[in-house]
Amino acid sequence: MRKSSKTSRILLGAMLAAATAVGGAGLAELGPQPAAAAEAAETANAAAPSIYIAPIHQAKFLAGAKFDFRVELNDWTGDASAVRITINGKGPEAVFGKKLELTSTAKSREFTVRDVSFPKAGPVSVSVQAGSLKRTVQYEVVNTEQAGRKAKNVILFVGDGMAQPSITIARVMSKGLTEGKYNGLLELDKLEQRAVVTTSGMDSLVTDSANSASAYNTGHKSAVNALGIYPDNTENSLDDPKVETLAEMLKRSRGMSVGIVTTSEIEDATPAAVVSHTRRRADKAEIADMMLQLQPEVVMGGGSAYFLPKSVPGSKRKDEKDLIGGFEKAGYTFVESAAGLKSSGTPDKLLGLFHTGDMNVYYDRSTGNAAALKSFTDQPTLWDMTKKAIDVLKKNDNGFFLVVEGASIDKQLHTMDWERSAYDTIEMDKAIGLARAYADASGDTLVVATADHAHSTSIAGTYWEGDGKTGREAVRTYEQSKFPTYVDADKDGFPDSPDVDRKLAVVFGATPDYYEDYKFSAVPQAPAVLSGDAYIANPGTLADPKAEDKDKYLHTGTLPKSEGTEVHSADDVPLMAHGPGAEYFKGTLDNTDVFFGMAQALGLRLDGSKLDAKQNWIELDGFLRSFGGSRTYDAKTAVSTVKADGTTLVLDHGKGIAKKGSQTVPLKFKTENGKLIVSSDSLLASLSR
């Protein structure tokens, strides 16, 4: 749902009565309301009254994680004192220990309580009744499991827009092929675990980066353009119901360090998702404020314009806040160039801002492309920023959580500049290799690499003009798609030039009208330009914009004329993981599952319980399958029968004891989140008796 007309948040006249009535049992249903009846008679086209509950149906929570709870009765004007809200049969105040805040507009009633949590794992049912309106949503509250290897640190790489075609394009250009076999693999390819991730949000099939990155950082779905919230019915973008981010959880419960590294503005969607809570990803000044409030130990990227006071040239703030000064007062070392980063040592806190906007793409940075770089001639690479971030963060004995974004993989695909996008994919891949080496050396670090969404990009074959054909006629498919001729003479992992005699023929499925002559642009170009109220193909993308035959390069778009760039797609995206906890990431995962996988790897518990470090707990069923064992369960008697290596064990779940024949054995077992786990040492001892 989206914001309605501007609301004034007025306290209801019946607030005191409602405060005790909401959530109570046996409340009378609403009688006829004159105002509501008059409004209903006024127009037959009025929106039907509805109940909105946030968090939404099927939301999943980590026990003890903080969130805001809100119920909205939209297009409903009844008496709030007669509304009944229950959580597992109890009133919200009894569950949360806080009173609901009641607000209203001419067309709605709202009930809100902030900064609450579900302290214990288990199912939760929320029911709301207002007259004849009824709605129930179900939640799942879980805890991390004892079973599985645990990590001290997590490094999450997000290749923005990096679907599988982007990885393949980068591998072709970086490694090349000989008779159909790749001459090498990317670092992404070497990560040990594989999964695919679905990316849709709560309000749309195709997501944006904010919504999906927010799912990775909170474990909750949200709406397009939203970060760390569920949307509400007010115009204020900063008052929507919040959900706690992983970074916030780790700082308050573990004292862990947090790092954010990106090649975009640091306030942009993916890096912003680590710290922020807003309905509008465009609230960049406020997002910068939120970064100072949380104080991640490492913050690096572009976007200094939102850190500078309004009076400073280049600032995009509307106030005189000096956030760079604020960070320095909080103990941060500030750097603004690659040279400054290199000489900064390993301070306890580091702020690096290398551009007023997005950092330039790797191709233009590495070639010193003055037309693209302008005055920002000394920007660091993504792997240099990643290495520095690890060096700073690893000083914390409590561990760290680092998010690294390759931002312009996405930004260059929007403009269909797939070569620049590929160079940025390779740049991120090199940073992943550095992180993987650190994880292997330390033995305590989980590395996860994925994308927030896909693009409509694909490889159709190769492009070759050797026989005189040009444009679409020179796209070679099937047996004519001979291998590309990219060269990496200096062995730095990047092709020496994106323009070779036989190059990839990359095509897009969701585009405006655009020109494609398969030539690399000297500077980044928009694929379409606005003409009146419609976008038309941009001749500036052609090697010869004034060519008389330029229409032979014209591609008719597939999007409405109001769209000026290529757009995201709903395709699943790949995920690769490496290190302790990587085994969680398998099969098909929802994007919210990525959060729970990272929490599981860290053994994050917010309910006050502790992991049993003295026991090595394993999931019994998975362990048995690995060597042909089995377990059957009798629900009537609550007894499991385990067969392994010629031995039978009988587990009495009700009594908590295990037997081998008539002899009691010292097997330690319990159920967590529906899974039976056992102590590996006690299992081996029980089987060997």
Secondary structure as UniProt FT lines:
FT   TURN            13..14
FT   HELIX           15..21
FT   TURN            22..23
FT   HELIX           34..42
FT   TURN            44..45
FT   STRAND          50..54
FT   TURN            57..58
FT   STRAND          60..62
FT   TURN            63..64
FT   STRAND          67..74
FT   HELIX           80..82
FT   STRAND          84..87
FT   TURN            88..89
FT   HELIX           92..96
FT   STRAND          101..104
FT   STRAND          108..116
FT   STRAND          122..130
FT   TURN            131..132
FT   STRAND          133..142
FT   STRAND          153..159
FT   TURN            160..161
FT   HELIX           164..175
FT   STRAND          177..178
FT   TURN            179..180
FT   STRAND          181..182
FT   HELIX           187..190
FT   STRAND          193..198
FT   HELIX           209..218
FT   TURN            224..225
FT   TURN            237..238
FT   STRAND          242..243
FT   HELIX           246..254
FT   STRAND          257..265
FT   TURN            266..267
FT   HELIX           269..272
FT   TURN            273..275
FT   TURN            281..282
FT   HELIX           284..294
FT   STRAND          298..302
FT   HELIX           304..306
FT   TURN            310..311
FT   TURN            313..314
FT   HELIX           323..329
FT   TURN            330..331
FT   STRAND          333..335
FT   HELIX           338..342
FT   STRAND          350..353
FT   HELIX           362..366
FT   TURN            367..368
FT   HELIX           370..373
FT   TURN            374..375
FT   HELIX           382..393
FT   TURN            394..395
FT   TURN            397..398
FT   STRAND          400..406
FT   HELIX           408..414
FT   TURN            415..416
FT   HELIX           418..442
FT   STRAND          445..450
FT   STRAND          454..455
FT   STRAND          457..464
FT   TURN            466..467
FT   HELIX           471..474
FT   STRAND          475..476
FT   HELIX           478..480
FT   TURN            489..490
FT   STRAND          502..508
FT   STRAND          514..515
FT   STRAND          528..531
FT   TURN            532..533
FT   STRAND          534..537
FT   HELIX           539..541
FT   TURN            545..546
FT   TURN            548..549
FT   HELIX           550..553
FT   STRAND          554..555
FT   TURN            561..562
FT   STRAND          568..569
FT   STRAND          573..578
FT   TURN            580..581
FT   HELIX           582..584
FT   STRAND          587..590
FT   HELIX           591..602
FT   TURN            613..614
FT   STRAND          617..619
FT   HELIX           620..625
FT   TURN            626..628
FT   STRAND          630..634
FT   TURN            635..638
FT   STRAND          639..644
FT   TURN            645..646
FT   STRAND          647..652
FT   TURN            653..656
FT   STRAND          657..660
FT   TURN            661..662
FT   STRAND          663..665
FT   STRAND          669..672
FT   TURN            673..674
FT   STRAND          675..679
FT   HELIX           680..688
//
